Amino acid sequence: MRSTWVRPDEAYECAVRQVIGTMLAAGENRFLARFRVFEAVIGPLGAQNGLVLTTLKLTMPGVPDIYQGAEFWEQSMVDPDNRRPVDFAARAAGLGDKRPLAELVSTWRDGRVKQCLIRGLLALRAEWPKLFAAGTYLPIALGDEVLAFERAHDSEALRVAVRLFPWRSSAQAIVAPVASDFRVVVGEVVADAGGKLVADFSRLPMLVAVRR
């Protein structure tokens, strides 16, 4: 480290700012043009990973914590600051968007797909409070490219499966042997799956289903 909180190197920090400013300058910029091509590839994959992390945070044991304003994508390099101004009007407008989650993926950059996922899973937690507060946790082995688990409390059960590597992993996974036992809350399934509950990860990288 050339500069720290205790011993800042102002000249070095100024030089770093100048380099970054040059790299991101408008106009004829070879670096920025090439970077935008790269970002167009990794951007959607990063968004899918963000949806996976949000799903796990809201379904695994524990109390989920969402920073104020982080209902959309959060690009901070450190923990978000809850004191920052929040565009509440944009988030209120997002809540008014009634498009299905899978359709919001096509406009993922505006963050509404993440907000819709949070809204749906928080509603699920409110509907099944004992399951989320006291439910057991049982990992389900579905291979190296899918993380899956079941939570259960009395007759209630929750099954979650997420795709870990959207750039290379399979687009399908068998989540339960009998599809009729579960109601799908988030995600998409293969229609003709021989009676099994098979997640279709081609558009959404997660599946959440409940059983009572």
C-alpha positions in Angstrom: 0.0 0.0 0.0 1.4 3.4 -1.0 -1.2 5.4 0.9 -3.1 4.7 4.1 -5.6 6.5 6.4 -2.7 7.0 8.9 0.0 8.0 6.4 -1.7 9.4 3.2 0.5 10.0 0.2 -1.4 12.8 -1.4 0.9 13.0 -4.5 0.4 9.3 -5.2 -3.4 9.6 -4.7 -3.5 12.5 -7.1 -1.5 10.6 -9.7 -3.9 7.6 -9.4 -6.9 9.9 -9.9 -5.3 11.4 -13.0 -4.7 7.9 -14.5 -8.3 6.8 -13.8 -9.6 10.1 -15.2 -7.6 9.6 -18.4 -8.8 6.0 -18.8 -12.4 7.0 -18.5 -12.2 10.3 -20.5 -14.9 10.9 -23.1 -14.0 11.2 -26.8 -11.6 9.0 -28.7 -10.5 6.5 -26.0 -9.2 3.1 -27.1 -9.2 1.7 -23.6 -12.8 2.7 -22.9 -14.0 1.3 -26.2 -12.4 -2.1 -25.5 -13.6 -2.1 -21.9 -17.2 -1.5 -23.0 -17.0 -4.6 -25.1 -15.7 -6.6 -22.1 -18.4 -5.1 -19.8 -21.2 -6.1 -22.2 -20.1 -9.7 -21.7 -19.6 -9.7 -17.9 -22.3 -7.2 -17.0 -25.3 -9.7 -17.4 -23.3 -12.4 -15.7 -22.6 -10.2 -12.8 -26.3 -9.3 -12.6 -27.2 -13.0 -12.5 -24.7 -13.5 -9.6 -26.3 -10.5 -7.8 -29.7 -12.2 -8.1 -28.2 -15.4 -6.7 -26.7 -13.7 -3.7 -30.0 -11.8 -3.0 -31.9 -15.1 -3.2 -29.5 -16.8 -0.8 -29.5 -13.8 1.6 -33.3 -13.9 1.9 -33.8 -17.6 2.1 -30.9 -19.1 4.2 -31.0 -19.2 8.0 -30.5 -15.8 9.6 -32.0 -12.3 9.4 -31.4 -10.6 6.0 -29.9 -7.1 6.1 -30.5 -4.7 3.2 -28.9 -1.3 3.2 -31.1 1.6 2.5 -31.1 2.3 -1.2 -29.6 -1.1 -2.1 -32.8 -2.4 -3.4 -31.3 -1.6 -6.8 -27.8 -2.6 -7.8 -25.1 -1.6 -5.3 -21.8 -0.8 -6.9 -19.9 0.5 -3.8 -16.3 -0.8 -3.3 -17.0 -0.8 0.4 -20.1 -1.2 2.6 -22.8 1.2 1.5 -23.3 4.3 3.6 -26.9 4.5 4.9 -26.5 8.3 5.1 -26.3 8.7 1.3 -29.2 10.3 -0.6 -31.6 7.7 -2.0 -33.7 8.2 -5.1 -37.0 7.0 -3.4 -39.0 8.2 -6.4 -37.2 5.7 -8.7 -37.7 2.9 -6.2 -41.4 3.7 -5.8 -41.8 3.7 -9.6 -40.0 0.3 -9.6 -42.5 -1.1 -7.2 -45.3 0.0 -9.5 -43.8 -2.1 -12.4 -45.9 -5.2 -12.5 -43.9 -7.1 -15.1 -43.0 -10.6 -14.2 -39.5 -11.2 -12.8 -38.3 -13.0 -16.0 -39.3 -10.1 -18.2 -37.4 -7.6 -16.0 -34.2 -9.4 -16.8 -34.2 -7.9 -20.2 -33.8 -4.4 -18.6 -31.6 -5.6 -15.8 -29.4 -2.5 -15.8 -32.2 -0.4 -14.1 -32.1 -2.6 -11.0 -35.8 -3.3 -11.0 -35.3 -7.1 -11.4 -33.4 -7.1 -8.1 -36.0 -5.0 -6.4 -38.8 -7.3 -7.6 -36.9 -10.3 -6.3 -36.5 -8.7 -2.9 -40.2 -7.8 -2.7 -41.3 -11.3 -3.6 -39.0 -13.0 -1.1 -39.8 -10.6 1.7 -43.5 -11.3 1.0 -42.8 -15.0 1.2 -41.0 -14.6 4.6 -44.0 -12.7 5.9 -46.4 -15.5 4.7 -44.3 -18.3 6.2 -42.8 -16.8 9.4 -42.3 -20.0 11.3 -40.5 -21.7 8.4 -38.0 -18.9 8.1 -37.6 -18.3 11.8 -37.2 -21.9 13.0 -36.9 -24.0 9.9 -34.1 -26.6 9.7 -31.5 -26.4 7.0 -30.6 -29.4 4.8 -28.2 -29.1 1.9 -29.2 -30.9 -1.3 -26.5 -32.3 -3.6 -27.2 -31.4 -7.2 -23.6 -31.3 -8.5 -20.8 -28.8 -8.4 -22.6 -26.1 -10.4 -25.8 -25.8 -8.5 -26.3 -24.9 -4.8 -29.5 -26.2 -3.3 -31.0 -26.7 0.1 -34.3 -27.4 1.9 -35.7 -25.7 5.0 -38.5 -27.4 6.9 -40.7 -26.7 9.8 -43.6 -29.1 10.8 -45.4 -29.7 7.5 -44.0 -26.7 5.7 -40.9 -26.9 3.4 -38.9 -24.6 1.2 -36.6 -25.6 -1.6 -34.1 -23.3 -3.1 -31.7 -23.9 -6.0 -29.3 -21.4 -7.6 -27.0 -21.6 -10.6 -23.4 -20.9 -9.5 -21.7 -20.4 -12.8 -24.0 -18.8 -15.4 -21.2 -18.6 -18.0 -20.6 -22.3 -18.1 -23.0 -24.4 -16.0 -26.1 -26.4 -17.0 -29.3 -24.5 -17.6 -31.4 -27.1 -15.8 -31.5 -28.9 -12.4 -33.9 -31.4 -10.7 -35.0 -29.7 -7.6 -37.6 -32.2 -6.4 -38.8 -35.6 -7.6 -42.5 -34.7 -7.5 -43.4 -31.3 -8.9 -47.0 -31.3 -7.7 -45.7 -31.2 -4.1 -44.4 -27.7 -4.5 -45.6 -24.3 -5.5 -43.0 -22.2 -7.4 -42.6 -18.7 -6.0 -39.6 -17.5 -7.8 -38.0 -18.8 -11.0 -39.0 -20.9 -14.0 -39.4 -24.6 -14.5 -39.2 -27.0 -17.4 -42.8 -27.7 -18.5 -42.4 -31.3 -19.7 -40.2 -32.8 -17.0 -41.9 -36.1 -16.4 -43.6 -35.0 -13.2 -40.4 -33.8 -11.6 -39.7 -30.2 -10.5 -36.9 -29.2 -12.8 -35.5 -25.7 -12.6 -35.0 -23.8 -15.9 -32.0 -21.4 -15.4 -31.9 -20.1 -18.9 -33.4 -16.7 -17.9 -33.4 -16.7 -14.1 -30.5 -18.3 -12.1 -32.6 -19.3 -9.2 -35.7 -21.3 -8.2 -37.6 -21.0 -4.9 -40.6 -23.3 -4.2 -42.7 -24.0 -1.1 -44.8 -26.9 0.2 -47.4 -27.1 2.9 
